[in-house]
Amino acid sequence: MTEPNVEPDNPPIDWPRDIAHVGPVELFTPTLEETRDFFVDLMALSEVGRDDSSIYLHSWDDYESFTIRIIAREKAGIGRTYLRAASPPALERLVLRIVASGYGEGWVDDIRGLGATFLFTDPDGHAMGVYWEVERFVADDSNRPALKNQAARYPGRGANIRRLDHVNYLTGDVPSTSAFLVNVLGACCTERIAKADGSGYSGVWYSVTNKSYDLVYTEDWAGANGRLHHLAFATDSRDDILRAADVFLEAGVHIETGPHKHAIQQTFFLYVWEPGGNRIELCNAGARLILEPDWKTITWTAEERAKGQAWGLQTISTFHTHGTPTLD
């Protein structure tokens, strides 16, 4: 099979990159309090603030003041993803490239916990923002850790989520979003899935750090734009995910698939649907990091993907049909 060449290959990485990591993420939900309880009681995040329409939650080892903001909306889905720049000069370079791309929206300074933030969208319409200045999480007597080199006390309940790991977006235009990630955000494509007809790629995994992936885009089977496939959170170990499966079972949470191991990226996973309908992944990548500055993208064929996950589990059908917001 001839490998398609409709999206950019990785340019040589000029270290350090301009993006330090994925920062806080906004998630829309029609069941605000139930979604809050899912994240606090079962995922082990902590509520750190709220306003009339949203609740701010913090994972125990996130140095920033909040990890996820859940927002009351009629339909579930992804809100804005914030990306922290690697330095003030890096922020300036990012903004210049975003403006030149035509997807910039402008500066704001009223986002809780963040300094001046430049808002933009990706080519598919997903809302994003890039920032440098940040408010750090400060533990109080109720959650002060025994070890001073972690943000908060280890919760010891539910899934014991350590941090946000990645976002998997649905997109109606994989080539355009791929070009934007490489040429504007400076991301590295670590793995991808080629279409059977050789016309392009149906899924792309991008890294902005030494993690194997941070931002993922998969082709929206409905041809829609701006939707979410899943939001993923990292655990310390596979055992945390196995225990979480029992916790979710007892709580009546819909377990979609897993625990199992992905072939792509080798991540140990569990997928559930939170009460608002958004797909949530619990993941553990083990010790896998991308350390090669000249990493060559791994391309998987449709035939290889048809074999299922790493240990033979076939991908469940809803994995290819459920996204948020759901379509009428």
Disulfide bonds with the S-S distance in Angstrom:
none
